[in-house]
Structures are given as structure tokens and as C-alpha cells.
């Protein structure tokens, strides 16, 4: 159950064993982490009791990012093996979370740790939301996908992926997709629930957004049924299921599709 602070932070304790590493150095080793949702941010992050953090590796930030993270004022630089990462950690300005330290999660920011683990499983991008479900179910529905009136996929053996807060995604066997109408791209995105995706773009070009099609070649075990299958953005193509044309949804992926978060 979420608890709310006067600063608008939602938080709840977690029973997962969480560790964060920079190189070979374990910076966080926590059996009492807290999940925190910042205002207007849809995904959570972790905060950890100070005694479960290597505080000897933290330095008062030289250039603190004051005001970010719900108005936080106390920031730390992280120094490991001579490498300094600015603003890698901070404390929230909330009495409920006093005594806890949060860390940047994204390595590409230049401030995050290299690896995070829940129990013995490495996790990516951000912590998984315990209130979100992702289910991949095999189906016998008849799914037809068209782009500008051209049928690009037609199957009666899709896998339907139901993910909280997103439209149903229809994953289709490659044999049932006209891949000759698409060109592989360089885009690669990561998802903490599904894994790393690769993409294809419509050969027609023009005003059609790039990277309309994606696949998970090595999905995480929980959604193993979508391995190697292809999915299309409902927001940008026409999908007919059992004879019923679906309306194109409007989501955070709608515009621009070429600079999107993970599907």
C-alpha cells in the first residue's frame, strides 16, 4: 500500500533484496529498500537505509542539482576507484524518508551505477512497479495488420501481451509478417519487464514514422512467449482482430514514434 508525504511522494517498503554495483564494487546492499514514486513520474525508484549504503564512497556534491527529485537539496557525488560520478545520490526532503538515500538508476546519465539486482536477477532501466502486470498469452484470434491498405501481417496464432496502462500488443510469428516490406534499423531499447528490443521501419518511408515494428530476441523469462515474434505500434498502423477494426489509441508513444520510450 502506498503512503504519501506532504511533498507529494508516494512510497512503500519492499521485501526484495536489492544490490547496486559500480564495476566490481558493491555500493548498495539492501534488504530493506523503499520504492518511491516522484510526482508526475510514472515509474518508481529505490531509496535505501543509510546503513545499507557504502557512505564512505559518497562525497557532498560539488554541483548539487538542487530542486530536482521533488525539491531535494542534499546531493552526493560517488567516487569509486578514482572515478567520480556527480550527483549520483541524494536524500528526499520528506520526513518519512529521512535516513534513506536514493541513487540514479540510468547508467547513460553518467551518474548511475553499472548493475542493479533484485535477488539474483539483474534488472534494467528502472525498478519494476509491483502494481503493474505484464502477461503474454498465446491466442487463436485472427489478427490482420495493414499499412496504407497493404496487408503486412496476417495470423491466427498471435501472442497477446497485456501490460498495465498500455494497449494490448499483438505479437506475430515472423512467418506471418511481410518482413520484405520493412528494413531493420539501428534503434535498440530496454524494458525492465520484457528485455531489449530491436526494430524495423516501413520501406514506404514518406511521413510514416520510423521503427514501427519491434521484437525481443531474448525476452525476460516472464514474457518468454514473445521471443522472436514481431509487434506493431497500434498507434500507427491499422489492426483488425476477428473482423473488428481497432481504433488507433493515443498514448505517450503516439508522437513522435521515432523518439519513443520502450513499448
C-alpha positions in Angstrom: 0.0 0.0 0.0 1.3 3.4 -1.0 2.0 6.1 1.7 2.1 9.8 0.7 4.3 12.5 2.0 3.4 16.2 2.2 5.8 16.7 -0.7 3.7 14.5 -2.9 6.0 11.5 -2.9 4.4 8.0 -2.8 6.4 5.3 -1.1 6.1 1.8 0.2 8.5 -0.7 1.7 9.8 -3.6 -0.4 10.9 -7.1 0.7 13.3 -7.6 -2.2 17.0 -7.9 -1.7 18.5 -5.1 -3.8 22.1 -4.6 -4.7 23.8 -1.9 -6.9 27.3 -2.2 -8.2 29.8 0.2 -9.8 32.4 -2.1 -11.6 33.2 -4.8 -9.1 32.3 -2.6 -6.0 29.0 -3.1 -4.3 27.7 0.3 -3.4 24.3 -0.7 -2.2 23.4 -4.0 -0.4 19.8 -3.6 1.0 17.3 -6.0 2.4 15.0 -3.1 3.4 14.6 -0.9 0.3 11.8 1.5 -0.2 10.1 2.1 -3.5 9.4 5.8 -4.2 7.3 7.4 -6.9 8.1 11.1 -7.5 5.3 13.5 -8.5 4.4 13.2 -12.3 6.9 10.4 -12.8 5.2 7.1 -13.8 7.9 4.7 -12.8 9.4 4.1 -9.3 12.9 4.2 -7.9 14.5 2.8 -4.8 15.7 4.6 -1.7 17.9 2.7 0.8 18.6 2.9 4.6 21.9 4.7 5.1 23.3 1.7 7.0 22.9 -0.4 3.8 24.8 2.1 1.6 28.6 2.5 1.3 28.5 6.1 2.6 32.3 6.1 2.6 32.1 6.3 -1.2 29.9 9.4 -1.1 31.0 13.0 -1.1 28.9 16.2 -0.7 28.0 17.2 -4.3 30.2 19.9 -5.8 27.4 21.0 -8.1 24.2 19.8 -6.5 21.1 19.5 -8.7 19.1 21.4 -6.1 15.3 21.4 -6.7 15.2 18.1 -8.7 13.8 14.9 -7.3 10.8 16.6 -5.6 12.8 19.5 -4.3 15.8 17.6 -2.9 18.6 19.7 -1.5 21.1 17.2 -0.4 23.1 15.5 -3.2 26.2 13.3 -3.2 28.9 12.6 -5.7 30.0 9.0 -5.9 33.7 8.1 -6.0 34.7 4.5 -6.9 38.3 3.5 -7.8 39.2 7.1 -8.7 36.1 7.7 -10.9 33.8 10.5 -9.7 30.1 10.5 -10.7 28.4 13.8 -9.9 25.0 13.8 -8.2 24.8 10.0 -8.2 22.8 10.0 -5.0 20.5 12.2 -2.9 18.1 12.3 0.0 14.5 13.3 -0.3 13.1 16.3 1.6 10.5 14.1 3.3 10.4 13.2 7.0 9.0 9.8 6.1 12.1 9.1 4.1 14.7 10.6 6.5 17.6 8.2 6.8 17.3 6.9 3.3 19.5 7.6 0.2 18.3 7.2 -3.4 20.5 6.6 -6.4 20.4 7.5 -10.1 19.3 4.4 -12.0 20.2 5.2 -15.6 23.8 4.4 -16.4 23.7 6.5 -19.6 23.1 9.6 -17.4 26.8 9.3 -16.4 25.6 9.3 -12.7 24.2 5.8 -12.3 25.6 2.5 -11.2 26.6 -0.2 -13.7 24.4 -3.0 -12.5 21.4 -3.5 -10.3 20.0 -6.8 -8.9 16.8 -7.9 -7.3 17.6 -11.1 -5.5 19.9 -12.8 -8.1 18.2 -11.3 -11.2 19.7 -8.3 -12.9 17.2 -5.6 -13.7 17.4 -2.7 -16.1 16.1 0.8 -16.9 14.2 1.3 -13.6 12.8 -0.8 -10.7 9.7 -2.9 -11.6 6.5 -1.5 -10.4 4.8 -4.1 -8.1 1.4 -2.7 -9.1 2.0 -3.3 -12.8 1.3 -6.6 -14.6 2.7 -7.8 -17.9 1.1 -11.0 -19.2 1.9 -12.7 -22.5 -0.8 -15.1 -23.6 -1.0 -17.4 -26.7 -4.2 -16.9 -28.7 -6.0 -18.2 -31.7 -7.5 -14.8 -32.6 -7.3 -13.7 -36.3 -5.1 -10.6 -36.4 -4.6 -8.6 -39.6 -2.3 -5.6 -39.8 -2.3 -3.1 -42.6 -0.3 0.0 -43.5 -1.9 2.3 -46.1 -4.2 -0.5 -47.2 -1.4 -3.1 -47.6 -1.7 -6.2 -45.5 1.7 -6.6 -43.8 0.8 -9.3 -41.3 -2.0 -11.9 -41.1 -2.0 -14.6 -38.4 -4.3 -16.9 -36.4 -1.6 -17.7 -33.8 -0.6 -14.4 -32.1 0.6 -13.9 -28.6 -1.3 -11.1 -26.9 0.7 -9.0 -24.4 -1.4 -7.3 -21.8 0.6 -4.6 -19.9 -1.0 -2.3 -17.3 -1.6 1.2 -18.8 -0.8 0.3 -22.4 -2.9 -1.0 -25.3 -2.9 -4.8 -26.0 0.1 -5.5 -28.2 -0.2 -8.3 -30.8 3.0 -10.3 -31.3 3.0 -12.2 -34.6 5.2 -15.1 -35.8 7.7 -13.9 -38.4 6.4 -16.4 -41.0 3.1 -14.4 -40.9 4.7 -11.0 -41.4 5.8 -9.4 -44.7 9.2 -8.6 -43.5 10.3 -7.9 -47.1 8.3 -4.6 -46.7 10.5 -3.4 -43.8 14.1 -2.5 -43.2 15.9 -3.2 -40.0 17.0 -0.2 -38.0 19.7 0.7 -35.5 17.4 1.5 -32.6 17.6 -0.6 -29.5 15.6 0.0 -26.4 15.4 -1.7 -23.0 12.4 -2.6 -20.8 12.6 -3.8 -17.2 9.6 -6.1 -17.8 10.4 -7.6 -21.3 14.1 -7.1 -22.1 15.9 -5.5 -25.1 14.0 -4.8 -28.3 15.2 -4.5 -31.9 13.3 -2.5 -34.6 12.3 -2.4 -38.3 10.9 0.5 -40.3 8.4 0.6 -43.2 10.1 0.7 -46.6 7.5 3.1 -47.8 9.2 5.9 -45.9 7.5 9.3 -46.5 5.6 10.6 -43.5 5.5 7.2 -41.8 7.4 7.2 -38.5 10.5 5.0 -38.3 10.7 1.9 -36.1 7.1 0.8 -36.4 7.9 -2.8 -35.7 9.9 -4.4 -32.8 10.9 -7.8 -31.5 12.5 -9.2 -28.3 15.1 -11.8 -29.5 15.9 -12.7 -25.9 13.0 -11.6 -23.7 12.9 -12.0 -19.9 11.5 -15.3 -18.7 8.2 -13.8 -17.6 7.3 -13.0 -21.2 9.2 -15.8 -22.9 6.2 -16.5 -25.2 7.0 -13.4 -27.3 10.6 -14.5 -28.2 11.4 -13.6 -31.8 7.8 -12.5 -32.5 7.0 -9.1 -34.1 4.7 -6.4 -32.8 3.4 -3.2 -34.4 2.5 0.1 -32.8 -1.3 0.2 -32.6 -0.9 3.9 -32.7 0.4 4.0 -36.2 -1.0 1.0 -38.1 -4.5 -0.5 -38.8 -5.2 -3.6 -36.8 -8.2 -5.8 -37.3 -9.0 -8.5 -34.7 -11.5 -11.2 -35.5 -13.0 -9.0 -38.2 -13.3 -5.9 -36.0 -11.1 -2.9 -36.9 -9.5 -1.4 -33.7 -9.3 2.3 -33.1 -5.8 3.7 -33.0 -5.1 4.6 -29.4 -3.5 7.8 -28.3 -0.6 7.1 -25.9 2.8 8.5 -24.9 4.1 6.6 -27.9 1.9 8.4 -30.4 4.1 11.4 -31.3 6.8 11.2 -32.1 7.2 7.5 -32.6 10.8 7.8 -33.7 11.9 9.1 -30.3 9.9 6.9 -28.0 10.2 5.1 -24.7 10.2 1.3 -24.7 7.0 -0.4 -25.9 
